[in-house]
Amino acid sequence: MRLVKTHGSLNEIFAADAAPSAWASDAGLRAFVRRVCDRDAWTGGSDGIYLFDASTAVPRAWFFNPDGSSAEFCGNGMRGLGRLILDLRGTEAEVIESGDRSYAVRRCPPTPEGVRQVVVELPQVRFAAPPPAPFADFTAVTVPNPHVVAIVAGYSEPDLIAAGKHAAEVFPDGANVSFLLPLIPGTDTPEVFVRTFERGAGLTPSCGSGVVASRAAYSRVTGLDPGQRLVVRNAGGVAAATILVRGGGWFPVLEGNATVVYRTETDMSARQTAPVDYAAAENAAYAALDERNTAFLKANGVITAHP
């Protein structure tokens, strides 16, 4: 099967053109996911994988975390998967079904560095009741996977890691934990820094669903117009998010890079069956954008590891 490593803000997600039913057993499927996503494997690993079937009128997708567990959605992964399906079909826009929801994806202009960009329209976000201690000051949002978001006056990576690990004990189904630090508030183009500790993956350079959950929480807490474009910087790159308000519901729109790292092939047991073909030009373009983002964060006092 084809195996493509993509990334959204350096959040690396594989896409493989096979449905879960292609494996003889669920255990075999989850073992495949763990082997492919293993950072010590020939693949170089990743933060998750989308399986997909683009042979039908509406493509289907299934997301798995590196530990083999399934999740409803990965925002950065959906950008990469959406770009691949757009390229496969030669279209400007598509709808992809994942879980019991649909995600609209479309192309948008590249960055000045030449980085390919994709927009993903997500289902309605929903706010939950205030979470229990020690997360009582966080905003609980589902997008549709569960998130808790704290708006902080200063960013502490050790505190985020500790909170992320503790979330597994507090929330029965787990939760992604995000810290949001305002960088340029109160302007026509506000900017924030967000980092997320993801259930099943840990600290990653970026989390697409964390971006939109944080975008919704920021408006909920501060009163920022949901339709205002908010630039969201991560350790791994730059995205933007807005909220469409329809019928009283909030529907997030995520815009950011959809970069191919390499293409190869694998079998059902995660053995390599073709050479790895790196997308050199795409990776160089993104490196230039990433360098500018890293310099901006340092200039604004954000201290964060860059995996």
C-alpha positions as CSV (number, residue, x, y, z in Angstrom):
1,M,0.0,0.0,0.0
2,R,1.1,3.6,-0.5
3,L,2.4,5.3,2.6
4,V,2.9,9.0,2.6
5,K,4.4,11.0,5.5
6,T,2.8,14.4,5.8
7,H,3.0,17.2,8.3
8,G,1.0,20.1,9.5
9,S,3.2,22.5,11.5
10,L,5.7,19.6,11.9
11,N,3.0,17.4,13.5
12,E,3.9,14.3,11.4
13,I,1.0,12.1,10.3
14,F,1.1,9.2,7.9
15,A,-1.6,8.5,5.3
16,A,-2.0,5.0,4.0
17,D,-4.5,4.0,1.3
18,A,-6.1,1.0,3.0
19,A,-9.3,0.5,5.0
20,P,-9.1,-1.1,8.5
21,S,-10.9,-4.1,7.0
22,A,-7.8,-4.9,5.0
23,W,-6.2,-6.5,8.1
24,A,-7.2,-9.9,9.2
25,S,-7.7,-8.8,12.8
26,D,-8.0,-5.7,14.9
27,A,-4.9,-6.8,16.8
28,G,-3.0,-7.0,13.5
29,L,-4.2,-3.5,12.5
30,R,-3.1,-1.9,15.8
31,A,0.3,-3.7,15.7
32,F,0.8,-2.2,12.2
33,V,0.0,1.3,13.5
34,R,2.4,1.0,16.3
35,R,5.2,-0.3,14.1
36,V,4.7,2.4,11.4
37,C,4.5,5.2,14.0
38,D,7.5,3.9,16.0
39,R,10.2,6.6,16.0
40,D,12.9,3.9,15.9
41,A,11.3,2.2,12.9
42,W,12.5,2.5,9.2
43,T,9.7,5.0,8.7
44,G,11.1,7.5,11.2
45,G,7.8,7.3,13.0
46,S,5.0,9.8,13.3
47,D,2.4,11.3,15.6
48,G,-0.4,9.1,14.1
49,I,-1.7,7.7,10.9
50,Y,-4.8,8.2,8.7
51,L,-6.0,5.1,6.8
52,F,-8.2,6.1,3.9
53,D,-10.3,4.8,1.0
54,A,-10.6,7.3,-1.9
55,S,-12.3,4.8,-4.2
56,T,-15.8,5.9,-3.2
57,A,-17.7,9.1,-4.2
58,V,-17.0,10.4,-0.7
59,P,-13.6,9.4,0.7
60,R,-13.5,7.6,4.0
61,A,-10.8,8.0,6.6
62,W,-9.9,6.4,10.0
63,F,-7.3,8.0,12.4
64,F,-5.1,6.1,14.8
65,N,-2.7,7.4,17.5
66,P,0.9,6.1,17.7
67,D,0.0,3.7,20.5
68,G,-2.6,2.0,18.2
69,S,-5.6,3.6,19.8
70,S,-8.2,5.1,17.5
71,A,-9.4,8.8,17.6
72,E,-12.2,10.6,15.8
73,F,-10.1,13.3,14.3
74,C,-6.6,14.9,13.8
75,G,-6.7,18.4,12.5
76,N,-3.2,18.5,11.1
77,G,-3.5,15.0,9.7
78,M,-6.8,16.0,8.0
79,R,-4.9,18.9,6.3
80,G,-2.3,16.5,4.9
81,L,-4.8,13.8,4.0
82,G,-7.1,16.4,2.4
83,R,-4.2,17.7,0.3
84,L,-3.4,14.1,-0.9
85,I,-7.0,13.4,-1.9
86,L,-7.3,16.7,-3.7
87,D,-4.1,15.8,-5.6
88,L,-5.3,12.3,-6.3
89,R,-8.6,13.6,-7.7
90,G,-7.3,16.8,-9.3
91,T,-10.0,18.8,-7.5
92,E,-10.1,22.1,-5.6
93,A,-12.4,20.9,-2.8
94,E,-13.6,17.6,-1.3
95,V,-15.6,16.3,1.6
96,I,-14.0,13.5,3.7
97,E,-15.9,11.3,6.1
98,S,-14.1,10.2,9.3
99,G,-16.0,8.6,12.2
100,D,-19.6,9.8,12.0
101,R,-18.7,13.3,10.8
102,S,-17.7,15.0,7.5
103,Y,-14.9,17.4,6.9
104,A,-14.7,19.8,4.0
105,V,-11.2,20.5,2.6
106,R,-10.1,22.9,0.0
107,R,-7.0,24.3,-1.5
108,C,-5.8,27.8,-0.6
109,P,-2.8,29.9,-2.0
110,P,0.7,28.9,-0.9
111,T,2.8,31.0,1.4
112,P,5.5,33.3,0.0
113,E,8.0,30.5,0.7
114,G,6.0,28.2,-1.6
115,V,4.5,26.1,1.2
116,R,1.3,24.3,0.2
117,Q,-1.7,25.3,2.3
118,V,-5.1,23.7,2.9
119,V,-8.3,24.8,4.6
120,V,-10.3,22.3,6.7
121,E,-13.9,23.1,7.8
122,L,-14.8,21.2,10.9
123,P,-18.0,20.1,12.6
124,Q,-19.5,22.2,15.3
125,V,-17.4,22.6,18.5
126,R,-19.2,22.1,21.8
127,F,-18.4,23.5,25.2
128,A,-18.7,21.1,28.1
129,A,-19.2,21.8,31.8
130,P,-16.2,23.1,33.7
131,P,-13.8,20.2,34.3
132,P,-13.0,18.9,37.7
133,A,-9.9,20.0,39.8
134,P,-7.1,20.5,39.0
135,F,-8.5,21.6,35.6
136,A,-11.3,23.8,37.0
137,D,-9.8,26.9,35.4
138,F,-9.6,25.3,32.0
139,T,-12.3,25.5,29.2
140,A,-13.5,22.1,28.1
141,V,-14.2,21.9,24.3
142,T,-14.9,18.9,22.0
143,V,-13.9,19.3,18.3
144,P,-15.0,16.4,18.3
145,N,-12.2,14.9,20.3
146,P,-12.0,16.2,23.9
147,H,-9.8,19.2,24.8
148,V,-9.2,21.3,27.9
149,V,-7.6,24.7,27.3
150,A,-6.0,27.1,29.7
151,I,-5.2,30.7,28.8
152,V,-1.9,31.5,30.6
153,A,0.1,34.6,31.4
154,G,3.4,32.7,30.9
155,Y,4.2,29.5,29.1
156,S,5.8,26.6,31.2
157,E,6.5,23.5,29.2
158,P,7.1,21.3,32.3
159,D,3.7,22.4,33.7
160,L,2.0,21.5,30.4
161,I,3.6,18.0,30.4
162,A,2.6,17.4,34.0
163,A,-1.0,18.5,33.3
164,G,-1.2,16.4,30.2
165,K,-0.1,13.2,32.0
166,H,-2.5,14.0,34.9
167,A,-5.4,14.3,32.4
168,A,-5.3,10.5,31.8
169,E,-6.2,10.0,35.5
170,V,-8.9,12.7,35.7
171,F,-10.8,12.1,32.4
172,P,-12.1,8.6,31.8
173,D,-11.6,8.9,28.0
174,G,-8.5,11.0,28.2
175,A,-8.3,14.6,27.0
176,N,-5.8,16.7,25.0
177,V,-4.4,19.5,27.2
178,S,-3.5,22.9,25.7
179,F,-1.9,26.1,27.0
180,L,-2.6,29.3,25.1
181,L,-0.4,32.3,25.6
182,P,-1.6,35.6,24.0
183,L,1.2,37.2,22.0
184,I,-0.3,40.1,20.1
185,P,-3.8,40.8,21.5
186,G,-6.2,43.6,20.7
187,T,-5.1,44.2,17.1
188,D,-6.6,43.6,13.6
189,T,-4.5,40.5,13.4
190,P,-4.2,39.0,16.9
191,E,-1.7,36.2,17.5
192,V,-1.3,33.6,20.2
193,F,1.0,30.7,21.0
194,V,-0.6,27.3,21.6
195,R,1.0,24.0,22.6
196,T,-0.9,20.8,23.3
197,F,-0.2,17.5,25.1
198,E,-2.1,15.0,23.1
199,R,-3.7,11.8,24.6
200,G,-2.0,8.8,23.1
201,A,0.9,10.9,21.6
202,G,2.2,13.3,24.3
203,L,3.9,16.6,23.5
204,T,3.9,17.2,19.7
205,P,5.1,20.2,17.7
206,S,1.5,21.1,16.8
207,C,-2.0,19.8,17.2
208,G,-4.6,20.9,14.7
209,S,-7.6,20.1,16.8
210,G,-5.8,21.8,19.7
211,V,-5.5,25.0,17.5
212,V,-9.3,25.1,16.9
213,A,-10.2,24.1,20.4
214,S,-8.0,26.9,21.7
215,R,-9.4,29.3,19.2
216,A,-12.9,28.6,20.4
217,A,-11.9,28.8,24.1
218,Y,-10.1,32.1,23.5
219,S,-13.3,33.7,22.2
220,R,-15.4,32.1,24.9
221,V,-13.1,33.5,27.7
222,T,-12.1,36.9,26.2
223,G,-15.0,37.8,24.0
224,L,-13.0,38.0,20.8
225,D,-15.3,38.0,17.8
226,P,-15.5,34.4,16.7
227,G,-15.2,35.5,13.0
228,Q,-11.9,37.3,13.7
229,R,-9.0,35.5,12.0
230,L,-6.6,34.4,14.7
231,V,-3.0,33.5,13.9
232,V,-2.0,30.6,16.0
233,R,1.7,29.8,16.4
234,N,3.0,26.4,17.5
235,A,6.4,25.1,18.2
236,G,6.3,23.6,14.7
237,G,4.8,26.3,12.6
238,V,2.0,28.8,12.0
239,A,-1.7,28.2,11.4
240,A,-4.8,30.4,11.4
241,A,-8.3,29.7,12.7
242,T,-11.7,31.4,12.5
243,I,-15.1,30.4,13.8
244,L,-18.2,30.4,11.5
245,V,-21.4,31.1,13.5
246,R,-24.4,29.3,12.0
247,G,-27.7,28.8,13.8
248,G,-26.1,29.6,17.1
249,G,-23.5,26.9,16.6
250,W,-19.7,27.5,16.3
251,F,-18.0,25.8,13.3
252,P,-14.2,26.2,13.2
253,V,-12.1,26.7,10.1
254,L,-8.5,25.7,10.2
255,E,-5.9,27.0,7.7
256,G,-2.3,25.8,7.5
257,N,0.4,23.9,5.6
258,A,-0.1,20.4,4.2
259,T,3.5,19.3,3.4
260,V,4.6,16.0,2.0
261,V,7.7,14.7,3.7
262,Y,8.2,11.6,1.6
263,R,6.4,8.8,-0.3
264,T,7.0,5.1,0.0
265,E,5.2,1.7,0.2
266,T,4.7,-0.8,2.9
267,D,2.9,-4.2,3.4
268,M,0.3,-5.1,6.0
269,S,2.9,-5.9,8.6
270,A,4.7,-2.6,8.2
271,R,7.7,-3.9,6.2
272,Q,9.2,-1.5,3.6
273,T,8.4,-2.5,0.0
274,A,9.6,0.5,-2.0
275,P,12.3,3.2,-1.7
276,V,11.6,6.3,0.3
277,D,11.1,9.3,-2.1
278,Y,11.7,12.6,-0.2
279,A,9.9,15.7,-1.4
280,A,13.0,17.9,-1.2
281,A,11.6,21.1,-2.6
282,E,8.6,21.0,-0.3
283,N,10.8,20.3,2.8
284,A,13.1,23.1,1.9
285,A,10.3,25.6,1.5
286,Y,8.9,24.6,4.9
287,A,12.3,24.9,6.6
288,A,12.4,28.5,5.6
289,L,9.0,29.2,7.1
290,D,9.8,27.3,10.2
291,E,13.0,29.3,10.8
292,R,11.0,32.5,10.7
293,N,8.5,31.2,13.2
294,T,11.1,29.9,15.6
295,A,12.8,33.3,15.5
296,F,9.5,35.1,16.2
297,L,8.8,32.9,19.2
298,K,12.2,33.4,20.7
299,A,11.9,37.2,20.2
300,N,8.6,37.0,22.1
301,G,10.0,35.1,25.0
302,V,8.4,31.7,24.3
303,I,10.7,28.9,25.5
304,T,9.8,25.6,24.0
305,A,11.5,22.4,22.8
306,H,11.4,21.9,19.1
307,P,11.1,18.2,18.4
